[in-house]
């Protein structure tokens, strides 16, 4: 028999916890960027990284409506991908060293994989197949 875990809050979701941690890491990294990047790419990467846990939370709040839950989780996944593009751009332009780029990229990659698995589980549980 499979035991179901009751999730009372989005904060109980492992994927949310990881997304929040990654967003904080990205925020801290971005505050050390050169001033000319701090307000351009720095602002954009902070917004995309923080959008991931925010969309997970908003989707969780609409979890009774399967299609909306899937929509917000899809937006979270897209924001995770956007964050990786900004990390790559910062590295390519010499504003993020190789070590920091590798660590943060791997964190985003792990988050993306976990988020994708979570999204697939939600789709299987909530969304009616097309007929």
N, C-alpha and C positions, 0 to 999 in steps of 0.2 A: 504494500500500500504506500502511495506517495503522500508525504505530509506536505500540506500547503502552508506556507508562511503568510501570515496576515501582515500586510504593509499598511500602517496607519498614516504615514506621512511620506512625502517625497524624500525627506531627509533619511528615511530608512533604506532607500534604494542605494545599493553599492555603486551603481553607475552615476547617480547624482553625487555621491561623496567623492568619487574620483574626479568628476567634472569640476566640482568646486575646488578641489586641491589643485588641479591643473590651472584653473583660472587664476588662483592666487599666485601660483608660480609664474605664470605669464605676466601678471600685473607687476610683480616684484622685478622681474627681468626688464620689463619695458621702462620702468622708472630709472634705470641706469643707462638708458640709451643716450646718445649725443642729443643735445638740445634741438638740433634741426630735425631729428627723427622722433623726438619725444611727442611732438604734437601732430605729426603726420601719421606715419606707420605705427608709432607707439600707441596713439589713441585708437586706431583701427584694430590693432591686435588685441588691445584690452577689451574693446567692445565685442569682437567676435568670440574671444575666449569666455567672457562672462555671459554671453548669449547661450552657451551650451547648457550650463546648469539652470539658467532662467527658463529656457524652453522645456527642459525636463520637468521642472516644477509646474509650469503652466499646463503642460500636457497632462501631468498627474492630476491636476485639478479638474480636468475635463475627461478623466478616464472612463466615465460612464458612457461617453460618446466615442466609440472606437475610432471612427475616422478622424476626429479632432485630435485624439491622443496620438495617433499615427502621424498626423500632420506636424504636431509640435516636436515629436521625436525625430522626424525627418529634418525639420529645421535645425534641431540640435546637431544632428550629424553633418549637415551642410556647414554650420558654423564651425564645427571641429575641423572640417576640411579647409575652410577659409583661414583658420588660424594657422594651419600647417603651411599654407601658401605664404602668409606673412612671415613665418619663421624662415622659410626658404629664401624669401626676398631679403630679409635682414642679413642672413648669412652670405648670400651672393653679393651684397653690396658692402660687405666688410664691417657691418655694424653688430654682428653677433658671432662670437668665436665658435670654432668647430666643436669644442666640447659642450658648450651650452646648447648649441644647435642640435647636437646628437641627443642629448638628454631630454630636451623639451620635445623634439620630434618623436622620440620613442614614447614619451608620456602621451602625446597626442595620438599616436598610432594605437597604443593600447586602449586609450579611451574610445577611439573610433571603432575598434573591434568589439569592445564590450557594448558600446551603444548600438552597434549593428545587430549583435545577438539579442539584445534587449528589445529592439524594434521588431525583429522577426518574431520573437515570442509574443509580443503584444498583437502583432498582425494575426498570428495564428489563434490567439485567444479571443480577440475582439471583433475582427472584421469579417463580415460575411463574404464568402467567395462570390465572384461575379458569375451570373448565370446567363 
